[in-house]
Amino acid sequence: QSVLTQPPSVSGAPGQRVTIPCTGSSSNIGAGYDVHWYQQLPGTAPKLLIFGYSNRPSGVPDRFSGSKSATSASLAITGLQAEDEADYYCQSYDYSLSGYVFGTGTKVTVV
Amino acid sequence: QLQLQESGPGLVKPSETLSLTCTVSGDPISSNTYYWGWIRQPPGKGLEWIGNIYYRGNTYYNPSLRSRVTISVDTSKNQFSLKMTSLTAADTAVYYCAGKGVTVTNPFDSWGQGTLVTFSS
């Protein structure tokens, strides 16, 4: 059971901006634990995309950005490209579960 | 650059124990800057954290799986392993090994390619 909720899918045209919300609670995001984002291209392992809400690992385009509010976080993709079609997952830590939790996942489609 | 590679049988049967090994290269598994973990993904579904281990043997498990899971480390082989018992069809998944920093706020920044394990009666 996922304690971080994401919409199942979002879509956008090439060049557009899309956002993916990740809704948590007071025992994870609201408790101040960092949120990270992973991109999973079809048939491949997840890849770290954003860490600590808004930091990009080396090699990740600046089209990807992250933000945080009280008990949620968001991933934004600006200038959407066909290669961005993938599943995206948020991840944090939950103190009530004493463990790491992932979001339900969002499939991004470029239409 | 850290690299991880899972290995183990792709098919498991009732009453068997799932045993997977992750071989780490590029850094010693005894590095004090990493926790080593297992994450799984049932076909067409999301990611589920299974557990982590530190090179000294400290383990942390998903409470929902704790009674069935054991993670161990072999520093001489630069490997860590997963064992899971009482298997059911719900355990069919791609199993990933991953590395992360030692604080709870660190992400899983290195992943293996994953290995598909299918439960078959």
Contacts between the chains, C-beta under 8 A, distances in Angstrom:
chain1	res1	chain2	res2	distance
A	1	B	64	7.9
A	2	B	46	6.1
A	33	B	104	6.6
A	33	B	105	6.2
A	34	B	105	4.3
A	34	B	107	7.7
A	36	B	107	3.8
A	36	B	108	7.7
A	38	B	47	7.8
A	38	B	108	7.7
A	44	B	113	7.6
A	45	B	96	5.8
A	45	B	111	4.4
A	45	B	112	6.6
A	45	B	113	5.4
A	45	B	114	5.1
A	46	B	47	6.7
A	46	B	96	7.4
A	46	B	108	7.7
A	46	B	111	6.0
A	47	B	111	7.1
A	48	B	107	5.4
A	48	B	108	6.9
A	48	B	109	4.9
A	51	B	106	7.9
A	51	B	107	4.5
A	51	B	109	7.2
A	52	B	105	7.1
A	52	B	107	7.8
A	57	B	109	7.0
A	89	B	46	6.7
A	89	B	47	5.7
A	91	B	47	7.7
A	91	B	107	6.8
A	91	B	108	7.3
A	93	B	104	4.4
A	93	B	105	7.0
A	97	B	62	8.0
A	97	B	63	6.2
A	98	B	60	7.6
A	98	B	63	6.6
A	99	B	49	6.0
A	99	B	60	7.1
A	99	B	61	7.6
A	99	B	62	5.2
A	99	B	63	6.5
A	100	B	37	7.9
A	100	B	49	4.2
A	100	B	52	7.9
A	100	B	104	7.8
A	101	B	49	7.0
A	102	B	39	8.0
A	102	B	46	6.0
A	102	B	47	4.2
A	102	B	48	6.9
A	102	B	49	6.8
A	103	B	46	7.4
A	104	B	46	5.5
A	105	B	46	4.4
A	105	B	47	7.4
